[in-house]
Amino acid sequence: MASGETLIAWNAWDGYPPSANFATQDFRNGHPVMDFDDTTDETLIFVGIMPRHYANGGVTITLIWMATTATSNTCRWETAFERDEDGGTDLDADSFATANSAGGTAPATSGAARYTTIAHTSGAQMDSVAVGERFRLLVRRDANGTTGTDNVSGDAELLNVEIRET
């Protein structure tokens, strides 16, 4: 597989909410989005199986999002992997690897999409997910700015998530 090729892509509604502090479904001009609040860290979880063509390298996650009303400032996103290997992970408890984060600046035009990327190296940053294994990907807006500045006012509306091998 060539570096930069898409491994998995999801639309926002493919994710599911955790038991608390979850993003909520919405529409923006007929586009399904998940709204992440600006005052509470909210989360969405995606489930996948690492494709057979994955070459065991690092990955780049691209979050495609819009700001509900903001036309400036930075939105801080976090992503984290949880490996569900054969006979290993106890699914009765979360075991996500440490999250990586990145900020993206709200586009100057309300309704324009921003592509924010977050890199994860192979190994510990990806919870050692291997070819053919089931995994979960946590996507969170770090509204309180624990990992960096988040000062976009209003919701951040997630459209899509893509994972590419890097």
N, C-alpha and C positions, 0 to 999 in steps of 0.2 A: 504494500500500500504506500502510496506517495504521501509525503508530509503535506499537511494542509487539507487532506481529504476529509470530508464529513464522515464521522462515525455514527452519530445519532442526532436527530433533530426532533424537537417537540414544539407544539403550539402551547400557549399558556394554559389552556384548559386541560391539557394532558397531565398536569400536575395535580396532586391532591393535598388537602390541608392536613397539618398535624393537629393534635388535640387542642391546642391553644395558640393564640397570636398568629393567625393564618391570613394570607392574602385572600381577597374576595373577588368573585366573578363580576365582570362588568362588560359593557360594550362601548366601543368608541366608533361611531359612524359605521356600525355593522361589523367591526373588527372585534372578535372576542379578546379580552384582556383580563389580567388579574391585577387588582389594585393593591399596592403596598403603601401603607399609611406613612405619613411623615413624622409622627410622634411616637410610634410603637414599632419595635423591630418585628416585622412580620415575615413568615416563612411559607414556602411551597416546596413540595417534595416530588421529584420525578423518579420513575422506576424504569430500568432498562437492563438489557443483557449486552455485555461488551461483545461487539461483532467479531466474527472469526477472522476478519481481515485486519484487525488491530495488531500492530507490530510491537506492542509493549513499550511504546515511548511515552513521553509526556503528552498532555492534551491542553488545548485552549478552549475555554468555554466562552461563547459569545451570547450575551443577553441583549435582546432587541427590545427596547422599551421607549415609552414616551412619558412626558410629564403631563399631568392633567391640565394644569394652568401655567406652571412656571416656564419661563423662557431664559433662565440663567441659573447659575449655581451648580453645585455638584451633588449627585446622588451616589451613595456608597452601597455597593453590592458585595455579598459574600457567597461563596460556593464551597461545599464540602462533600466528599464521597464517603459512602459506607459500603463496604464489600460484604456480600452475602455468599461466602464460599461454601462448597460442599461439606457438610458436617461440621462447620466451624462456628459461624456467627449465631448467637442466640437472638432470634428475632423478637424476643419479649422485651428487649431493651435497645435503645439507640446506641450506636457505636461509630458515629461519624468521625472521620479524621479531622484534624484542625482545619478550620476554614481559611481559605485564601480570599483576598478582597481586592477591589479596584473601584475607583470612582469614575463616573462619566458625567460630563457637563450637559445639562438640559439644552436641547436645540433652541436657537433664537426664535423659531417659529413653533407656536403651540400646535401639536398634531404631527410634527415631524419626528421620525424615529431616530434614536441614538443606538449605536452598536458599542457596547462595553465588553471588553475581553478580560478574562481572568485565566492566568496560566497555572497549571499544576504539573509538577515534574512527576515522572513515574516513581513508583514506590510509595513511601509514607504519605505524601501529599494526596495520593489517589487511593489511600487505604489498601494499596497493593492489589487493586482490581486486575484480574487476568482475563485473557480471552475466554469467552463463553460463560463467564460468571455473571450472575445477577448482581445488580448494585442499585443503590439509591443515590440521587444527587439532591442535596439541600440547596435551595436558593433563598437568600434572605436579604432584605433591605436593612442595612445597619442604620436605622433612623436616628439612633442616639449617638452615632459617630464614634463608637468604641474603636474601630479599626482605621478611622480617617474621617475627614470632613463629609458630612451629609447636611446640606443646607438648602436643598430644593424644597420649596413650600408646596404642600398639597401631595396628592398621590403620585406615585410612579406606577405606570401602567405597563406591565410585562406583556409582550406580544409573543415572543419565541425564545427558545433556548437551543443552541447548537453546540455539539462537542466535536472538535477536530483534533486529529493527531498532529503533534508538532515535532 
